[in-house]
Amino acid sequence: MYDVIGVGIGPFNLGLAALLQRAPELRCAFLDRKPEFDWHSGMMIEGTTLQVPFFADLVTMADPAHPLSFLSYLHDQGRLYHFYFLEKFHISRKEYNHYCRWAAGQLASCRFGHEVREVRLEEARGGFQVTAADLSTMGESTYYTKHLVLGVGSVPFIPMPLRVHAGSGVFHSAEYLRHRERCRSARSVTVIGSGQSAGEIVLDLLGTRSEPGFRLDWFTRSSGFLPMEYSKLGLEHFSPEYTRYFYRLPAVYKDELRKRQSLLYKGISARTIADIYDALYEAGAAGGSGPKVRLLANTEVLKLQPADGDGYRLLCRQCEQERSFEHQSDIVILATGYEHAEPACLRELEGILVRDDQGRLVINEDYSIRLRGNTSSRIFVQNGELHTHGVGAPDLGLGAYRSSIIVNRLAAREVYPQRERHVFQQFGVDE
């Protein structure tokens, strides 16, 4: 009988596994179907960085002295002075991924190549029965655990009208590097979406396709190619205080409030926008005849279908003008974001899961799913609580804080002390 089993090993459950080292009385295991830790491999474009400082590693914001911090990793790799002289807060995605692999390699509780197939309530044992397959042997094992933590992450979102033609010529931005060479040889590429991934792909294409015969189109439904909010007071929305404030708001306000906050966690970094503008300027500088580039906002793709011959035909609509037009492209890249996916292994637990009027799981303030019945077991969620806890749910900077709350609940003691104040501003009137 384990005290907790984690389903999925992304950065958040990996951080939880690390922080559980301070609670050695808890027996834990974390299972993931991937053969090794691998984070957003399709978007590891050269030069891309995290959008949060290196303090947002697996453990530092809960336990700066933890041996699996990013600074400990640098020391172990003999790179501490290199990083010191680098004088940068934002590390590359490749280095962050390597850091997480380093940490996973030191955690015996993390087991890759194990896919959780089914979870059942096991009332006689006072917990859950977990069935998992070892993908190297295809043999199945059964585990029993008091509690579960879901950390399966999000999956690429493709709008339904575009999903039917997804393949080698129409693909999500998460697969960009796999199709990069084809993009570099195509006559025309269209990027749909205006988040950070879209911006990075456009910048990469501008840096590698300078010939005049190449066409690059960039469409978004948004009102513009807008920067993400990155002011210091704006960043305080990614804090324990704002999470508590948002959680305690009436549910009827939360969805509408999040719509108005999209640029807190969507949009493009100001640096990437500046680099794109510079690349566009250079393409036309000194009488140059670079690629033909079009940026078009307020534009929705209504339909996509194969064109006569090669490529695809897109039926588009400029929303403000209410004008429709057709567009043809060899390749279509869907930078259309991600959505949280409930793992299929939970289907046998549907009877005890409490949902809201939109079918979403009801999440308690301590990140556990609200369950029916009198069970003392808990199912915690990592990065599946955007609708209840607000914009900080997917943010790496709040991952260690959320994990510290979960560790304290699992251990039934204060392993990680919780402070009341972390930011300067006050989000609501004191009760």
Secondary structure, 3 states (H helix, E strand, C coil): CEEEEEECCCHHHHHHHHHHHHCCCCCEEEEECCCCCCCCHHHCCCCCECCCCCCCCCCCCCCCCCCCCHHHHHHHHCCHHHHHHHCCCCCEHHHHHHHHHHHHCCCCCEEECEEEEEEEEEHHHCEEEEEEEECCCCEEEEEEEEEEEECCCEEECCCHHHHCCCCCCEEEHHHCHHHHHHHHHCCEEEEECCCHHHHHHHHHHHHHCCCCCCEEEEECCCCCCCECCCCHHHHCCCCHHHHHHHHCCCHHHHHHHHHHCHHHHCCECHHHHHHHHHHHHHHHHHHCCCCEEEEECCEEEEEEEECCCCCEEEEEEECCCCEEEEEEECEEEECCCEEECCCHHHHHHHHHECECCCCCECECCCCEECECCCCCCCEEECCCCHHHHCCCCCCHHHHHHHHHHHHHHHHCCCCCCCCCCCCCCCCCCCC
